[in-house]
Amino acid sequence: MSEATASPCIEVRDLTLAYGDFVLLRDVSFTVRWGDIFIIMGGSGCGKSTLLRAIMGLKAPVTGSVRYGETDFWRCAEDERRHLRRNIGVLYQGGALWTSMTLAENVSLPLSRYTTLCDEEIREQACLKLALVGLAGFEDYYPSEISGGMRKRAGLARALALDPHILFFDEPSAGLDPVSSRNLDALILQLRQSLDMTFVVVTHELASIFAIGSNAVFLNSETRSAEVCGDPKTLPHGASSAQVRNFLTRGAAGRGDDHAS
C-alpha cells in the first residue's frame, strides 16, 4: 500500500469548468494518489459534483487536464476513454437502482453488457459483490423492500461489479441516518483495505470526512477556486485558509473537538 499510495492515480491540472458563460471553477489542480480516500469537500453550490463529473469523464472542461496515469482523458482517443471508464465504478447519491429489478439483477447489468460471462457466472459474480457489501441473502429483494442504507450498499455492489480500480462516490451519506452513515463509512474503509482500491468521494458531511478521508481538496464558492488541503484530520486548526478552518470546525463548539482527535 505504501508504494502505491505515494504514486499519482489521477492528476487534475488547471481545470476550469463552466456552464455557458458562467465559470463555476477555475484553475483547479490536485493529485489523487493510489490508495487514497480522496475527499472533494466544500459548501453547497461550490461545484463538488460538477468537478466529479469532469474527473469521471461526464463533463468536458473549458481548459485544463485530467490525467489517469500517463493518459490525458480529455485529449485521448475514444477507445482509450472507454478503457479508462472500464476501470472506474460510480455510486450515485440515490443509489440509482432500477426499481423493477432485484438487487442481483441490478448488479448483473454491467456484467451482462461488458463481459462475455454466461448467465450462471453473472449471477455468481452478482451474489459475490452483494455479499462483499453485507447483502448476502438479499439477492432477490427489490429496492423498495430494503432500507435506504441497504440500497446504498446495493448501489456500491453494482459499482464494484466490474472490479474497478477507482470508485467515485457522490454524497454517499445523503439521506442516511447517522448509524447507516457510519456503517457505510466503515464499509468504505474495509473495501479500501481488502481490495486495495482508490476512492474519490464528494461530501460535505464532517463525520464522514474525518472518518474516512486520507487526502482532500476544498472548493471555495467565493473565489470559485480550489485549495489543496491534505489529510482533513490534521486541518481543523492548521489550515491557512479561514474558509477551510470554518468549514471543518463548524458546530465544534456544541460537540467539542472529538472529530479532530
C-alpha positions in Angstrom: 0.0 0.0 0.0 2.8 2.5 0.9 4.4 2.4 -2.6 1.0 2.6 -4.3 -0.2 5.4 -2.1 2.8 7.6 -3.0 2.3 7.4 -6.7 -0.3 9.5 -8.6 -3.5 7.9 -9.7 -5.4 10.9 -11.0 -3.8 14.3 -11.7 -6.1 17.3 -12.2 -4.2 20.4 -13.6 -5.5 23.9 -14.2 -9.1 22.7 -14.7 -11.7 25.3 -15.5 -15.4 24.3 -15.5 -18.3 26.4 -16.8 -21.9 26.3 -17.8 -22.1 28.6 -20.8 -20.6 32.0 -19.8 -20.8 31.2 -16.0 -17.5 30.0 -14.7 -18.1 27.6 -11.8 -14.5 26.7 -11.0 -11.2 28.0 -12.4 -7.6 26.7 -12.4 -8.3 23.7 -10.1 -5.2 21.5 -9.5 -4.7 18.5 -7.2 -3.4 14.9 -7.2 -5.2 11.7 -6.1 -2.7 9.0 -5.1 -3.2 5.3 -5.4 -4.9 4.1 -2.2 -6.3 7.4 -1.2 -9.8 8.0 0.0 -9.8 11.5 -1.5 -12.4 13.9 -0.4 -13.8 16.7 -2.6 -15.4 19.0 0.0 -17.0 22.4 0.3 -20.3 24.1 0.9 -23.4 23.8 -1.1 -23.1 25.1 -4.7 -19.4 25.2 -4.7 -19.1 22.8 -7.7 -18.2 19.5 -6.0 -20.5 17.3 -8.1 -19.6 19.1 -11.3 -15.9 18.6 -10.6 -16.6 14.9 -10.0 -18.4 14.7 -13.4 -15.4 16.2 -15.1 -13.0 13.7 -13.5 -15.3 10.8 -14.4 -15.5 11.9 -18.0 -19.1 13.2 -18.0 -18.5 16.9 -18.4 -15.7 18.4 -20.6 -13.7 21.2 -19.0 -13.2 24.5 -20.7 -9.4 24.3 -20.1 -7.0 22.0 -18.2 -6.4 18.3 -18.0 -7.5 15.2 -16.1 -4.8 12.5 -16.3 -5.1 8.9 -15.4 -1.5 7.8 -15.1 0.1 8.9 -18.4 -3.2 9.3 -20.2 -4.9 12.7 -20.6 -8.6 11.7 -20.5 -10.0 14.7 -22.5 -7.3 14.5 -25.2 -7.0 10.8 -25.8 -8.9 8.7 -28.4 -12.4 7.4 -27.7 -11.2 3.8 -27.4 -8.8 4.8 -24.7 -11.5 6.6 -22.9 -13.7 3.5 -22.9 -10.8 1.5 -21.5 -10.3 4.1 -18.7 -14.1 4.1 -17.9 -14.0 0.3 -17.6 -11.6 0.7 -14.6 -13.9 3.0 -12.6 -17.1 2.5 -10.7 -19.6 5.1 -9.6 -22.1 5.2 -6.6 -24.6 8.0 -7.2 -26.5 9.9 -4.5 -29.7 7.8 -4.5 -28.0 4.5 -5.5 -29.7 4.8 -8.9 -31.1 1.3 -8.8 -33.7 0.0 -11.3 -36.8 -0.4 -9.1 -38.2 -3.1 -11.4 -35.2 -5.3 -11.0 -33.9 -7.3 -8.0 -30.6 -6.4 -6.4 -28.9 -9.3 -8.2 -30.3 -8.2 -11.5 -29.2 -4.6 -10.8 -25.6 -5.7 -10.1 -25.7 -8.0 -13.1 -26.4 -5.2 -15.6 -22.8 -4.1 -16.2 -21.6 -7.7 -16.2 -24.2 -8.5 -18.9 -23.2 -5.6 -21.0 -19.4 -5.5 -20.7 -18.3 -9.2 -20.2 -18.7 -12.5 -22.0 -19.8 -14.4 -18.9 -22.7 -16.8 -19.1 -25.9 -16.2 -17.1 -24.8 -18.6 -14.3 -21.4 -16.9 -14.0 -23.0 -13.4 -14.0 -25.4 -14.5 -11.2 -22.5 -15.9 -9.2 -20.5 -12.6 -9.5 -23.5 -10.5 -8.6 -24.1 -12.6 -5.5 -20.4 -12.3 -4.6 -20.5 -8.5 -4.9 -23.6 -8.3 -2.8 -22.0 -10.4 -0.1 -19.0 -8.2 -0.2 -21.1 -5.2 0.9 -23.0 -7.2 3.5 -26.1 -8.1 1.5 -25.8 -11.9 1.2 -29.3 -13.3 1.3 -30.9 -10.2 -0.3 -30.1 -11.1 -3.9 -33.8 -11.5 -4.9 -35.2 -8.5 -3.0 -36.3 -5.4 -4.8 -35.0 -1.9 -3.9 -38.4 -1.0 -2.4 -38.2 -3.9 0.0 -34.9 -2.8 1.7 -33.8 0.3 3.7 -32.0 3.3 2.4 -28.7 2.2 3.8 -29.1 -1.2 2.1 -29.9 0.5 -1.2 -26.7 2.5 -1.0 -24.8 -0.7 -0.4 -26.6 -2.4 -3.3 -25.5 0.6 -5.5 -22.0 0.1 -4.2 -22.1 -3.6 -5.1 -23.1 -2.6 -8.7 -20.3 -0.1 -8.8 -17.9 -3.0 -7.8 -19.3 -5.4 -10.5 -16.5 -5.0 -13.0 -13.7 -5.0 -10.4 -12.7 -1.3 -10.9 -9.5 0.2 -9.7 -11.1 3.5 -8.7 -14.5 4.2 -7.2 -16.3 7.6 -7.3 -19.0 8.5 -4.7 -21.3 11.4 -5.0 -22.6 12.3 -1.5 -22.7 8.7 -0.3 -24.3 9.6 3.1 -27.1 11.7 1.6 -30.4 10.7 3.0 -29.0 8.2 5.6 -29.4 8.3 9.3 -26.3 8.6 11.4 -26.0 4.9 12.1 -26.3 3.9 8.5 -23.9 6.6 7.5 -21.3 5.3 10.0 -21.8 1.8 8.7 -21.2 2.9 5.1 -18.1 4.8 6.2 -16.8 1.6 7.9 -17.6 -0.4 4.7 -15.6 2.1 2.6 -12.6 1.7 4.9 -12.9 -2.1 4.8 -13.1 -2.2 1.0 -10.1 0.1 0.7 -8.1 -2.2 2.9 -9.3 -5.5 1.4 -9.4 -4.6 -2.2 -6.6 -2.0 -2.3 -8.8 0.5 -4.1 -8.8 4.2 -4.6 -11.8 6.3 -3.7 -12.8 9.8 -4.7 -15.7 11.0 -2.5 -17.8 14.1 -2.8 -19.3 15.1 0.6 -19.9 17.9 2.9 -20.6 15.6 5.9 -17.9 16.3 8.6 -18.3 12.9 10.3 -17.5 11.1 7.0 -14.7 13.5 6.1 -12.9 12.8 9.3 -13.8 9.1 9.5 -12.6 8.1 6.1 -10.6 10.9 4.4 -6.9 10.5 3.8 -6.5 13.4 1.4 -8.8 16.2 0.3 -9.4 19.3 -1.7 -11.6 22.2 -0.6 -13.7 24.1 -3.1 -14.2 27.8 -2.2 -17.5 29.0 -3.6 -16.5 32.7 -3.0 -13.3 32.6 -5.2 -14.6 29.7 -7.4 -11.2 28.0 -6.9 -9.7 25.1 -5.1 -7.5 24.9 -2.1 -5.5 21.6 -1.7 -5.8 20.7 1.9 -4.1 17.3 2.5 -5.3 15.0 5.3 -8.5 16.5 6.7 -7.8 15.1 10.1 -4.9 17.4 10.6 -6.5 20.5 9.2 -9.2 22.0 11.5 -6.7 24.2 13.3 -3.7 24.1 10.9 -5.1 25.3 7.6 -4.0 28.7 6.4 -7.4 29.5 4.8 -10.1 30.8 7.1 -12.8 29.3 4.8 -11.2 25.8 5.3 -11.0 26.2 9.0 -14.5 27.5 9.3 -15.8 24.6 7.2 -14.0 21.9 9.2 -14.8 23.3 12.6 -18.5 24.3 12.1 -20.6 23.2 15.0 -17.5 22.3 17.0 -18.4 24.4 20.0 -21.5 22.3 20.5 -19.8 18.9 20.3 -16.2 19.5 21.4 -13.2 18.7 19.2 -13.6 14.9 19.2 -13.7 14.8 15.4 -10.2 16.1 15.3 -8.7 13.5 17.6 
